[in-house]
Amino acid sequence: MPHIIVEYDRTLQEVLDRRRFALELHALAARTVDGITVESCKTRFRCAEEVVIAHGDPQQALIHVELAILPGRTPQARSALSAAVLQLVRRHTASASGVAVHASVDVRELSTAYAKSVAVDGR
């Protein structure tokens, strides 16, 4: 926890330094929400092959970040995390020149059925 999914379209493939973004995102989440540690963050990236925004103008790009965190955080804490992540997304996509970047963030709670295991050397 948290589980993070970053979905972005091909237009941002060359612009977005995924590893750097993830490392900064992990540190940001740990600073912003009590109980989140860098060591607990897991980020996956998904490049969407095709994205159509509004009327299909090709000079538009999409990036959406979803963070799934353990229950119990206040709505204010989740909103603060969402706003901070959106700022980070904007910084990391600012070099996409000539493109309108549609950025969004959603912070949701994991279900009560969430379970995890970390095994080292099969143990």
Contacts in CASP RR format, 6 or more apart in sequence:
PFRMAT RR
TARGET T0000
AUTHOR 0000-0000-0000
METHOD contacts of the structure
MODEL  1
MPHIIVEYDRTLQEVLDRRRFALELHALAARTVDGITVESCKTRFRCAEE
VVIAHGDPQQALIHVELAILPGRTPQARSALSAAVLQLVRRHTASASGVA
VHASVDVRELSTAYAKSVAVDGR
1 36 0 8 1.000
1 40 0 8 1.000
1 68 0 8 1.000
1 69 0 8 1.000
1 70 0 8 1.000
1 110 0 8 1.000
1 114 0 8 1.000
1 116 0 8 1.000
2 29 0 8 1.000
2 36 0 8 1.000
2 40 0 8 1.000
2 41 0 8 1.000
2 42 0 8 1.000
2 67 0 8 1.000
2 68 0 8 1.000
2 69 0 8 1.000
2 70 0 8 1.000
3 42 0 8 1.000
3 44 0 8 1.000
3 67 0 8 1.000
3 68 0 8 1.000
3 110 0 8 1.000
4 22 0 8 1.000
4 25 0 8 1.000
4 29 0 8 1.000
4 41 0 8 1.000
4 42 0 8 1.000
4 43 0 8 1.000
4 44 0 8 1.000
4 65 0 8 1.000
4 66 0 8 1.000
4 67 0 8 1.000
4 68 0 8 1.000
5 43 0 8 1.000
5 44 0 8 1.000
5 45 0 8 1.000
5 46 0 8 1.000
5 65 0 8 1.000
5 66 0 8 1.000
6 18 0 8 1.000
6 21 0 8 1.000
6 22 0 8 1.000
6 43 0 8 1.000
6 44 0 8 1.000
6 45 0 8 1.000
6 46 0 8 1.000
6 63 0 8 1.000
6 64 0 8 1.000
6 65 0 8 1.000
7 45 0 8 1.000
7 46 0 8 1.000
7 47 0 8 1.000
7 48 0 8 1.000
7 62 0 8 1.000
7 63 0 8 1.000
7 64 0 8 1.000
7 65 0 8 1.000
7 66 0 8 1.000
8 16 0 8 1.000
8 45 0 8 1.000
8 46 0 8 1.000
8 47 0 8 1.000
8 48 0 8 1.000
8 61 0 8 1.000
8 62 0 8 1.000
8 63 0 8 1.000
8 64 0 8 1.000
9 47 0 8 1.000
9 48 0 8 1.000
9 50 0 8 1.000
9 51 0 8 1.000
9 61 0 8 1.000
9 62 0 8 1.000
9 63 0 8 1.000
10 47 0 8 1.000
10 48 0 8 1.000
10 49 0 8 1.000
10 50 0 8 1.000
10 51 0 8 1.000
11 51 0 8 1.000
11 60 0 8 1.000
11 61 0 8 1.000
11 96 0 8 1.000
11 99 0 8 1.000
12 61 0 8 1.000
12 63 0 8 1.000
12 93 0 8 1.000
12 96 0 8 1.000
12 101 0 8 1.000
13 47 0 8 1.000
15 92 0 8 1.000
15 93 0 8 1.000
15 95 0 8 1.000
15 96 0 8 1.000
16 63 0 8 1.000
16 92 0 8 1.000
16 93 0 8 1.000
17 92 0 8 1.000
18 45 0 8 1.000
20 92 0 8 1.000
21 88 0 8 1.000
21 92 0 8 1.000
22 41 0 8 1.000
22 43 0 8 1.000
22 45 0 8 1.000
24 88 0 8 1.000
24 92 0 8 1.000
25 41 0 8 1.000
25 43 0 8 1.000
25 65 0 8 1.000
25 85 0 8 1.000
25 88 0 8 1.000
26 38 0 8 1.000
26 41 0 8 1.000
26 43 0 8 1.000
27 38 0 8 1.000
28 84 0 8 1.000
28 85 0 8 1.000
28 88 0 8 1.000
29 36 0 8 1.000
29 38 0 8 1.000
29 41 0 8 1.000
29 67 0 8 1.000
29 81 0 8 1.000
29 85 0 8 1.000
30 36 0 8 1.000
30 37 0 8 1.000
30 38 0 8 1.000
30 41 0 8 1.000
32 77 0 8 1.000
32 80 0 8 1.000
32 81 0 8 1.000
32 84 0 8 1.000
33 69 0 8 1.000
33 73 0 8 1.000
33 77 0 8 1.000
33 78 0 8 1.000
33 80 0 8 1.000
33 81 0 8 1.000
34 77 0 8 1.000
36 69 0 8 1.000
48 62 0 8 1.000
51 60 0 8 1.000
51 61 0 8 1.000
51 62 0 8 1.000
53 60 0 8 1.000
53 62 0 8 1.000
53 102 0 8 1.000
54 60 0 8 1.000
57 100 0 8 1.000
59 98 0 8 1.000
59 99 0 8 1.000
59 100 0 8 1.000
60 99 0 8 1.000
60 100 0 8 1.000
60 101 0 8 1.000
60 102 0 8 1.000
61 93 0 8 1.000
61 96 0 8 1.000
61 99 0 8 1.000
61 100 0 8 1.000
61 101 0 8 1.000
61 102 0 8 1.000
62 101 0 8 1.000
62 102 0 8 1.000
62 103 0 8 1.000
63 89 0 8 1.000
63 93 0 8 1.000
63 101 0 8 1.000
63 102 0 8 1.000
63 103 0 8 1.000
63 104 0 8 1.000
64 103 0 8 1.000
64 104 0 8 1.000
64 105 0 8 1.000
64 106 0 8 1.000
65 85 0 8 1.000
65 89 0 8 1.000
65 104 0 8 1.000
65 105 0 8 1.000
65 106 0 8 1.000
66 105 0 8 1.000
66 106 0 8 1.000
66 107 0 8 1.000
66 108 0 8 1.000
67 81 0 8 1.000
67 82 0 8 1.000
67 85 0 8 1.000
67 105 0 8 1.000
67 106 0 8 1.000
67 107 0 8 1.000
67 108 0 8 1.000
68 108 0 8 1.000
68 109 0 8 1.000
68 110 0 8 1.000
69 78 0 8 1.000
69 81 0 8 1.000
69 107 0 8 1.000
69 108 0 8 1.000
69 109 0 8 1.000
69 110 0 8 1.000
70 109 0 8 1.000
70 110 0 8 1.000
70 114 0 8 1.000
71 109 0 8 1.000
71 110 0 8 1.000
71 112 0 8 1.000
72 109 0 8 1.000
73 109 0 8 1.000
78 107 0 8 1.000
79 107 0 8 1.000
81 107 0 8 1.000
82 105 0 8 1.000
82 106 0 8 1.000
82 107 0 8 1.000
83 105 0 8 1.000
85 105 0 8 1.000
85 107 0 8 1.000
86 103 0 8 1.000
86 104 0 8 1.000
86 105 0 8 1.000
89 103 0 8 1.000
89 105 0 8 1.000
90 101 0 8 1.000
90 103 0 8 1.000
93 101 0 8 1.000
93 103 0 8 1.000
END
